[in-house]
């Protein structure tokens, strides 16, 4: 699947756990699936649609966690 609805985040430990929970909540509220892959630098969070990806991007910004499209 293409990475058009994916974000790469640089987080570890509790921050990564926090993001997993946030991704799950966002996906559930948008009725979409999500998954995680390893990236070269960081962790790739992917969603089935762009709306969920944008919500997740805002959550990353609110938590002060660096992110990039990926």
FIKOLZA-1660 file (N, C-alpha, C; in steps of 0.1 Angstrom, whole numbers, plus 5000, padded with zeros to 4 digits):
% residues 70
   i   px   py   pz ch aa at
   1 5008 4988 5000  A  X  N
   1 5000 5000 5000  A  X CA
   1 5009 5012 5000  A  X  C
   2 5005 5023 4992  A  X  N
   2 5014 5035 4992  A  X CA
   2 5014 5042 5005  A  X  C
   3 5024 5050 5007  A  X  N
   3 5026 5057 5020  A  X CA
   3 5020 5071 5020  A  X  C
   4 5009 5073 5012  A  X  N
   4 5004 5086 5011  A  X CA
   4 4997 5091 5023  A  X  C
   5 4992 5082 5031  A  X  N
   5 4985 5086 5044  A  X CA
   5 4993 5081 5056  A  X  C
   6 5006 5083 5055  A  X  N
   6 5015 5079 5065  A  X CA
   6 5023 5091 5070  A  X  C
   7 5027 5090 5083  A  X  N
   7 5036 5100 5090  A  X CA
   7 5047 5092 5097  A  X  C
   8 5059 5097 5096  A  X  N
   8 5070 5092 5103  A  X CA
   8 5072 5101 5115  A  X  C
   9 5072 5094 5127  A  X  N
   9 5075 5102 5139  A  X CA
   9 5087 5097 5146  A  X  C
  10 5094 5106 5153  A  X  N
  10 5106 5102 5161  A  X CA
  10 5102 5103 5176  A  X  C
  11 5098 5091 5180  A  X  N
  11 5094 5090 5194  A  X CA
  11 5098 5076 5199  A  X  C
  12 5100 5074 5212  A  X  N
  12 5103 5061 5218  A  X CA
  12 5097 5061 5232  A  X  C
  13 5096 5049 5237  A  X  N
  13 5091 5047 5251  A  X CA
  13 5077 5051 5253  A  X  C
  14 5075 5059 5263  A  X  N
  14 5062 5064 5267  A  X CA
  14 5056 5073 5256  A  X  C
  15 5064 5080 5249  A  X  N
  15 5058 5089 5238  A  X CA
  15 5053 5080 5227  A  X  C
  16 5060 5069 5224  A  X  N
  16 5055 5060 5213  A  X CA
  16 5042 5053 5218  A  X  C
  17 5041 5049 5230  A  X  N
  17 5029 5043 5236  A  X CA
  17 5018 5053 5235  A  X  C
  18 5020 5066 5239  A  X  N
  18 5010 5076 5238  A  X CA
  18 5005 5078 5224  A  X  C
  19 5014 5078 5214  A  X  N
  19 5010 5079 5200  A  X CA
  19 5002 5067 5195  A  X  C
  20 5006 5055 5199  A  X  N
  20 4998 5043 5196  A  X CA
  20 4984 5044 5200  A  X  C
  21 4982 5049 5213  A  X  N
  21 4968 5051 5218  A  X CA
  21 4961 5061 5211  A  X  C
  22 4967 5072 5207  A  X  N
  22 4961 5083 5200  A  X CA
  22 4957 5078 5186  A  X  C
  23 4966 5071 5179  A  X  N
  23 4963 5066 5166  A  X CA
  23 4951 5056 5166  A  X  C
  24 4950 5048 5176  A  X  N
  24 4939 5039 5178  A  X CA
  24 4926 5046 5180  A  X  C
  25 4926 5057 5188  A  X  N
  25 4914 5065 5191  A  X CA
  25 4910 5072 5178  A  X  C
  26 4919 5078 5171  A  X  N
  26 4916 5085 5159  A  X CA
  26 4910 5076 5148  A  X  C
  27 4917 5064 5146  A  X  N
  27 4912 5055 5136  A  X CA
  27 4898 5050 5140  A  X  C
  28 4896 5047 5152  A  X  N
  28 4883 5042 5156  A  X CA
  28 4872 5053 5154  A  X  C
  29 4875 5065 5157  A  X  N
  29 4865 5076 5156  A  X CA
  29 4862 5079 5141  A  X  C
  30 4872 5076 5132  A  X  N
  30 4870 5078 5118  A  X CA
  30 4866 5065 5110  A  X  C
  31 4864 5054 5118  A  X  N
  31 4860 5041 5112  A  X CA
  31 4870 5037 5101  A  X  C
  32 4883 5038 5104  A  X  N
  32 4893 5034 5094  A  X CA
  32 4903 5025 5102  A  X  C
  33 4911 5018 5094  A  X  N
  33 4922 5009 5099  A  X CA
  33 4935 5017 5100  A  X  C
  34 4944 5013 5108  A  X  N
  34 4957 5019 5109  A  X CA
  34 4968 5009 5112  A  X  C
  35 4980 5012 5109  A  X  N
  35 4991 5002 5112  A  X CA
  35 5004 5010 5114  A  X  C
  36 5014 5003 5119  A  X  N
  36 5027 5008 5122  A  X CA
  36 5037 5000 5115  A  X  C
  37 5047 5007 5109  A  X  N
  37 5059 5001 5103  A  X CA
  37 5071 5007 5108  A  X  C
  38 5082 5000 5107  A  X  N
  38 5095 5007 5111  A  X CA
  38 5099 5015 5099  A  X  C
  39 5105 5027 5102  A  X  N
  39 5110 5035 5091  A  X CA
  39 5125 5036 5093  A  X  C
  40 5132 5041 5084  A  X  N
  40 5147 5042 5085  A  X CA
  40 5151 5050 5098  A  X  C
  41 5144 5061 5100  A  X  N
  41 5145 5069 5112  A  X CA
  41 5132 5072 5118  A  X  C
  42 5128 5064 5128  A  X  N
  42 5115 5066 5135  A  X CA
  42 5106 5055 5132  A  X  C
  43 5093 5058 5134  A  X  N
  43 5082 5049 5133  A  X CA
  43 5072 5054 5123  A  X  C
  44 5067 5046 5114  A  X  N
  44 5057 5051 5104  A  X CA
  44 5043 5047 5109  A  X  C
  45 5035 5057 5110  A  X  N
  45 5021 5054 5113  A  X CA
  45 5013 5057 5101  A  X  C
  46 5005 5047 5097  A  X  N
  46 4997 5048 5084  A  X CA
  46 4982 5046 5087  A  X  C
  47 4974 5054 5080  A  X  N
  47 4960 5053 5081  A  X CA
  47 4953 5051 5068  A  X  C
  48 4941 5046 5068  A  X  N
  48 4934 5043 5055  A  X CA
  48 4929 5056 5048  A  X  C
  49 4928 5067 5055  A  X  N
  49 4924 5079 5048  A  X CA
  49 4931 5092 5053  A  X  C
  50 4931 5102 5045  A  X  N
  50 4938 5114 5048  A  X CA
  50 4933 5122 5060  A  X  C
  51 4920 5121 5063  A  X  N
  51 4914 5128 5074  A  X CA
  51 4920 5123 5087  A  X  C
  52 4921 5110 5088  A  X  N
  52 4927 5104 5101  A  X CA
  52 4942 5108 5102  A  X  C
  53 4949 5108 5091  A  X  N
  53 4963 5112 5091  A  X CA
  53 4964 5126 5096  A  X  C
  54 4956 5135 5091  A  X  N
  54 4957 5149 5095  A  X CA
  54 4954 5151 5110  A  X  C
  55 4944 5143 5115  A  X  N
  55 4941 5144 5129  A  X CA
  55 4953 5139 5137  A  X  C
  56 4959 5128 5133  A  X  N
  56 4971 5123 5139  A  X CA
  56 4983 5133 5139  A  X  C
  57 4984 5140 5128  A  X  N
  57 4995 5150 5127  A  X CA
  57 4992 5161 5137  A  X  C
  58 4980 5165 5139  A  X  N
  58 4977 5176 5149  A  X CA
  58 4980 5170 5163  A  X  C
  59 4977 5158 5166  A  X  N
  59 4980 5152 5179  A  X CA
  59 4995 5152 5181  A  X  C
  60 5003 5149 5171  A  X  N
  60 5018 5149 5172  A  X CA
  60 5022 5163 5175  A  X  C
  61 5017 5173 5168  A  X  N
  61 5020 5187 5171  A  X CA
  61 5017 5191 5185  A  X  C
  62 5005 5187 5190  A  X  N
  62 5001 5190 5203  A  X CA
  62 5010 5184 5214  A  X  C
  63 5015 5173 5211  A  X  N
  63 5024 5166 5221  A  X CA
  63 5039 5170 5219  A  X  C
  64 5041 5178 5208  A  X  N
  64 5055 5183 5206  A  X CA
  64 5064 5172 5201  A  X  C
  65 5058 5163 5193  A  X  N
  65 5066 5151 5188  A  X CA
  65 5069 5154 5173  A  X  C
  66 5082 5154 5169  A  X  N
  66 5086 5157 5155  A  X CA
  66 5080 5146 5146  A  X  C
  67 5075 5151 5134  A  X  N
  67 5069 5142 5124  A  X CA
  67 5072 5147 5110  A  X  C
  68 5071 5138 5101  A  X  N
  68 5072 5142 5087  A  X CA
  68 5064 5133 5079  A  X  C
  69 5061 5137 5067  A  X  N
  69 5053 5128 5058  A  X CA
  69 5062 5116 5054  A  X  C
  70 5055 5105 5053  A  X  N
  70 5063 5093 5049  A  X CA
  70 5055 5082 5046  A  X  C
% end
